[in-house]
Amino acid sequence: MLGRSIRIKLVAFVVVASVSVVYALVRFTDFGEYFGQEGYTVTAELTASGGIFSHAEVTYRGVNVGRVGELRLDGDGLEVDLHIEHDAPDIPRDLDAIVANRSAIGEQYVDLRPRTDSAPYLEEGTTIPQERTSIPLGVEDVITDLDKLARSIPHEDARTLVDESYLAFRGTGDDLERLMDTTQEFVAASSENLPHTVQLLRSGNTVLETQNEQAGNFKSFSRDLNLLSEQLVESDEDIRNLIDATTPAAQQFSEVVQEIGPGLSSLIANLLTVSNVQAPRLDGLEQVLVSYPILAVGADAVLTDDGKARLGFVLNLFDPPPCTRGYEGTERRAGTDDSPVEPNREAYCAEPPGSPIAVRGAQNAPFAGVPSLPSEDEVEANSDRSQESLEEERRRQAASANTPGLAGGSGSTNNSLAELLGLPG
């Protein structure tokens, strides 16, 4: 006969074993569906299995929310049923389904990674499209790619790389230690700001797509850089000679500057004065530079070896009439009279500003590069001079044999250095 204590222990063991078996059936199998704990099922479309298997875990934000169900082949890949438990939280439909490895030896599971926290949510019959799913890279692919990479590196170049790396990192142990410590701090900060880090990585896809579109330009840049590197190697001796000669040249230049230092400052100050004088007259200086080459060419064509000048004049005199008012006190004399005579110091152009006559004189010259334009009142005051009076003034001046006239334009249509040189703008 079994004692009372033994029977109690047996009953307790049976109860614990039964509860454990029921929990295991509900937790790790579909047994709970027979008792009303259906949950719902969604379908994920994969390009390949990626090692996933039935009854593997389905996680959401690191928490187990279901199990992998049936796996079915279709025309484009694989369909996987994901059974989500009835007590799982609402899972946004805008998500990525990632087949991931829990450890280095495998143990695949499906991780649901939402892109948003808002509705709509997953429900019965929802399909996660193939572009929103991914599988881990196969171990055989990794090994194959590593083998190809190792075979693609020339042995001599690899030896050079190792030697140069040794020279580069020799004696930098403390710096590398600080770099590793800083990297750990960076990783910790990234973990604390995981949502922002994830968003940054997603945004980086745009940058990578742009780089992929510009792949041709990058290849061209690499080729050009390779050509530049080859040229630098060929010019190594010249570059070294240039570097060796730079130091003596710099010293000589410094000595020259020190010797002429006081005089150089005075010269620069004087040149500043000349520049200030020339600045308001840049337009006129530019016109001289434009016209002088044309005049030089014309003079060479006019003057010949036989002592004759071959030229023709086309005059456009007195348009507008030159200023004669204010010069009445000047005594006219023949052009052949070269005897000394006192100049008329009181002569000046007495035409008012705004006159249609060619106003001249220092009082009408531009000041600081700004033309002295007549005011509206000055123009209005001279508006009563009729065209007939201007024509009479032209005829009167043309009839005077002793009145000099000026020829017209040089025939050049170039009014600036840009036009003369054929520059745009």
Sequence and secondary structure as in RCSB ss.txt:
>XXXX:A:sequence
MLGRSIRIKLVAFVVVASVSVVYALVRFTDFGEYFGQEGYTVTAELTASGGIFSHAEVTYRGVNVGRVGELRLDG
DGLEVDLHIEHDAPDIPRDLDAIVANRSAIGEQYVDLRPRTDSAPYLEEGTTIPQERTSIPLGVEDVITDLDKLA
RSIPHEDARTLVDESYLAFRGTGDDLERLMDTTQEFVAASSENLPHTVQLLRSGNTVLETQNEQAGNFKSFSRDL
NLLSEQLVESDEDIRNLIDATTPAAQQFSEVVQEIGPGLSSLIANLLTVSNVQAPRLDGLEQVLVSYPILAVGAD
AVLTDDGKARLGFVLNLFDPPPCTRGYEGTERRAGTDDSPVEPNREAYCAEPPGSPIAVRGAQNAPFAGVPSLPS
EDEVEANSDRSQESLEEERRRQAASANTPGLAGGSGSTNNSLAELLGLPG
>XXXX:A:secstr
   HHHHHHHHHHHHHHHHHHHHHHHHHSSGGGGGT   EEEEEEESS TT  TT EEEETTEEEEEEEEEEEET
TEEEEEEEE TT    BSSEEEEEEEEETTEEEEEEEEES SSS B  TT EE GGGEE    HHHHHHHHHHHH
HHS HHHHHHHHHHHHHHHTT HHHHHHHHHHHHHHHHHHHHTHHHHHHHHHHHHHHHHHHHHTHHHHHHHHHHH
HHHHHHHHHTHHHHHHHHHHHHHHHHHHHHHHHHSHHHHHHHHHHHHHHHHHHGGGHHHHHHHHHHHHHHHHHHH
HHB TTS B       TTSS B  TT TTS    TT        TT      TT SSB  SGGGS BTTB     
HHHHHHTTT  HHHHHHHHHHHHH TTS       S    SHHHHHT   
